[in-house]
Amino acid sequence: MRDSDSSNNRQLLLLIAGAKGTVGSTVAVAVAAMKRNPQFILPSLSTGRLFSYLGEPQAISFGGWDASGKNLCASIKAHAVLPEHLWKPYEAEIDGMPIFEAPGPDSDLKRQVERLIQDFQRFKSKLPDAHLVFVNLLPANVQLDLSGCSDLPQLYAQVDSKVLPDLAYTLAAVLSGVPVVNFTPNIVEIQPILEEAIKHGVPVAGRDGKTGQTYLKMVLASALKARNLTIDGWYSLNILGNADGENLMNPARAEGKLSHKTDLLDNLLGYQVGQRYGASSHKVHIDYYPPRGDAKEAWDTIDFQGMFGLPMSIRLNLLGRDSILAAPLIIDLARWNTVLKMAGRVGPVPELAFFFKKTVGDNPPLTFQDQIAGLQKLVRECDEKILAIQSKF
């Protein structure tokens, strides 16, 4: 059966690197809950009423990889994102989800890729008719300049897999013909991988999921831009106490995420915030604060100017839940990537900018209005292509 031969009985198999992390384990609970109590999850999906040819959204399974020795339910309990009464009813289903051990850090990149390709084959054998989608949820890592890698042999020779394990998963997925979602700030969309994605008919969506504060920043900045109100400064503070927050206390690991958060605003507005001061007045800080756990708090001060250059300001305080905001986006992106592959889209998909801080691909839509319009147009294009393909069978 080809990917274009959609069937309502086909499962979507969501495969996550970092499956036992805070976000990954929350997605696992959502997948389990959708099968028995879809009313808890479906209202949070933006694709729940789209893509009828995919079948019911709850036809989804979960698997992946993790280095943790804990089982998945123990990880869910330890992260304390969800109270027990929300995940305990699905404990049996969650314990049955296949989570493979992450490749050992001692093997080189090529061996890790070969091992992971075997894992993708094992997943395919478990659900031979399923649509597979790979999602990268590994921790933020140091930013590597891999622009000099022009082909796979050079990539294998130059990259230390211990520094950026994301590359092994991404490349193995692409070589296995599995669509890729990069929800992390880590740069994996490099020339040789994108060339292989095109060769193997794989769409690539990313980078750096846009969940809470940055999403609201995009919406507010788009609204101010539409009114020709000049943003003079923007101060953002994030405090969170989960593993992501602790990891981002390392400046080298936080560099990519902070860069994506600041670049997004200047790109959207078309000018550097604070240019009249000779330096950027867009400040973004992330602080690890253990009492917050996964319940992230974000503070924003926005200074802008109206007619005659008179100053005004906005104060915004977001009390969010990091993994609860991220999990439905990941399910939506898995559905999107399945549809994109069915429609024949390959390589980067800039029209998915709505979901990401640093969109991969040429000329992505920047404002909130343009991103919504871009998604609506992409829905129509995919529907037309897939329905035309299906009409031939």
GITA-V886355 format. One record per helix or strand. SS is the DSSP state (A for helix, B for strand). FROM is the first residue (numbers start at 1). TO is the last residue. If there is no record, write none. Layout:
{{SS	FROM	TO} {SS	FROM	TO}}
This chain:
{{B	12	17} {A	22	36} {A	38	40} {A	42	44} {A	52	54} {B	60	66} {A	72	79} {A	84	95} {B	98	101} {A	109	126} {B	131	136} {A	152	158} {A	166	175} {B	179	182} {A	191	199} {B	203	206} {B	209	209} {A	213	226} {B	230	240} {A	243	247} {A	251	269} {A	275	277} {B	282	288} {A	290	292} {B	297	305} {A	307	309} {B	311	319} {A	322	342} {B	347	348} {A	350	355} {B	356	356} {A	368	390}}
